[in-house]
Amino acid sequence: MNKAASGVTPDYWDEACKHLSRRDRVMKKLIPQFGEARLQSKGDPFTTLARSITGQQISVKAAQSVWERFAALVGGPSHKLAPASVLALEVPQLRSAGLSQRKAEYLRDLAAHFGSGQVHVKQWAQMADEAIIEELVAIRGIGRWTAEMFLIFYLMRPDVLPLDDIGLIKGISLNYFSGEPVSRAEAREVGENWAPFRSVATWYLWRSLDPLPVEY
């Protein structure tokens, strides 16, 4: 199992690309277009999840601005924040960074879960994807989509298919169905052909929509 650290790339990536190119005609064309680009994992688990909560339902530019103010407020480098620093501030103080009331409450709940050991960070490497998702969605403000993004971008799990992701559905529509609408069942069926590297195929479909890699 890969341990996520600054700038780590999954060791399965090249094998995944070969597998997908053999199994799938679209992937065979798509993968070479992006050269040496790879998924990279950065930051730490608490900061990664805090950042995903901060960015919910606002533009990338707005999310970055709020995130920088939030990181400055809790007194840490924006790539590694401490749960205790967040818990030291009340909701009104957190809101001064531009956070909504709800997001401020979510961030305190996240910090409380990490601070109390309710999330088993050290056991995650041995836990199944669904078990980790179950643990994460118990935290306010984290739904299945956020948990799946965490599995892909932080834990770098190879076989996640985030069917609630708009980009994945759009990528399947454009690349496999000539732009026609795609149901979840159809998307799941296309994804079955990518196993056990559905995360990698998803990443390349995101790139087909936007060549700049998304980072969490």
N, C-alpha and C positions, 0 to 999 in steps of 0.2 A: 504494500500500500504506500502511495506517495505521501510524504509529509510536506505540507504546504509551507513554503518559506518564501523569502523575497525573490521574485523573479524566477521561480521554479517552473519548468516545463514538464509535462507528464512524460514518463519514460515509454509509455505505450503509443505515443503519437505516430511514429513512423510505421509501426506495425498496423495501426488502425487505418492509416491512409492507404496502405497496400490492400488491406482487407476490403475497405469500402470501394476502392477502384475496381477490384475484381468482381464485387457483387452488384455494383450499381452504376449504370451508364451515366447518370447525371453527376455522380460523385467523381467518376473518372475524368469528366471534363472540368469540373469545378475546382478540384483540389490543386491541380497544377497552376491555376490562375493566381494563387496567393503565395507561391514560392515557399520561403522559409518561415512565414508567419505561423505562430503557434499560440495556443492558449497559455497564459501565464498566471500563476497564483502569487498574490502579494498580500502584505498586511498580516493581521492575525484574526482569529475568528470573531472576537467581540467587535473589533473595528469594522470588519467586513459586513457584519449584520447591522451595525449601527448606521453604516453608510447606506445600506439598502433601504432601511426604514426612512432615513432622511430624504432619499430621492424619490419616494413613492408619489406618483400622480403629479409631479412637476417636471419641467423641462430639465435636460441635462445641465444647461447653463445655470439655471436657478438652483438646482441641487448642489452644484459645485460651490456656489456662493454661500449658501446656507451651511454647507458642510465645513467650509473654511472658518466661518464665524463660530460655529459650534465647537470645532476643535480648539480654536483660540480661547473660547470661553472656559472649556474644561481643562485648559492648560497642558495640552499634550501635542506632540507632533501628529499631523493628520493621518499618518499611516499606523499609529499605535496608541490607542486611548485606553485608559484604565477604568474599569467599571466603578471603582470607588470614587473617582473624580466626578463621574456623572451623578452618582447617588448623593454626593456632597452638595449638589445644587437642587433647589426646589423648582417646580414646574414654571413659575413666573420668570425665574432667572434663565432657565433654558429657552423660554419663549423669546427672550431678548436677542437670541441669535437668528430669529426669523422663523422659528419652528411653530407649527400650529399647536394648540392645546393638546390635541390627540397625539401628535408625534412626540411631544415632550413627555407625555405619560408613557408612551410606548418605549421610549429610550430609557426611562427610569425602570420600567418593568424588565427590559432586556438586561440592564445592569444588575438588577436584583437577582435575576436567574443565574447570571454568571458569578456574581459575588457570593451567592449561597451554595454554589455547586450543584444546582438543580439540572444543569446541563453537563453531561459527562464528556467533556472535551477530550480527556486522555484516553477514553474508551472508543472514541469515534472510529479510529483506524480499524478496529475489529468489528464494528457494528454494520449491519446491513443498511442500505439506503433508506428503506421505509422506516426502520427504527429511528434513524436520525431525523427524518422528516417529522415523525410523530413527536419527538422531543422538542423540535423547533417550533412547530405550530401551536404548542401549548403556551408560547410566549405571545403576549398581545402585540398585534401589528405585524406578525409573521404568518403569512398564509402559505399554501403549498407552493405557489410560484416562487416566492422568496426563498423557501427552503430548497427548492430544486436549483435555483441559481447558485445558492451556497454550495450545494453538492458539486456543481460543475466548476465554479470559479475558485472556490477555496479548497475543497477536499479533492477536486479534480477526479471525481468518479467518472469512469469511462462510458457508462451505459444509462444515462438519464435522458428521458424523452419528455420535455416540459410542454405538455399538450395545451396548457393555459397560456403559452407564450404567443403573443400576436406575431412576432417576427418569424417564429418557426412556422406557424400556419401560413403566413404570407409567402415565405420562402418555398414551402412545399407547393403552394398554389401556382407560383410563377414558374418554378423549375420542373414540376411534374404534371401540372394540369393546365398549362397554357394560360394561367391567370384566372381560371374558373374558381368559384368558391369551393372550399374544401371542408368537409365535416371532420369532427374529431376521430370518428371511426376510420375514415380514409387516411387521415394523417397517421394514425396508429398503425395502419396496415403498411403504409410506406416505410414507417420507422422499423417495423419488424425485420425488414431486409437489412437494416444497418447493425442489428445486434451482433456482437456485444459492444459496439462502439457508437451508440446513439448520441452521446454527448458530442463526439467529434463531428459527426454528420450535421448535427444541429449548429455547431459553431461555424461550419462552412456555409450553411444556408444563411446564417446571420451575415457572414462576410459578403454573400452574393447580393444582399440588400444594402450593405454599408461596409465598404472595404476597411474602415477603421475599426480595429478590435475594441469591443466593449470591455471595460475593466470594472471589477467590484472590489 
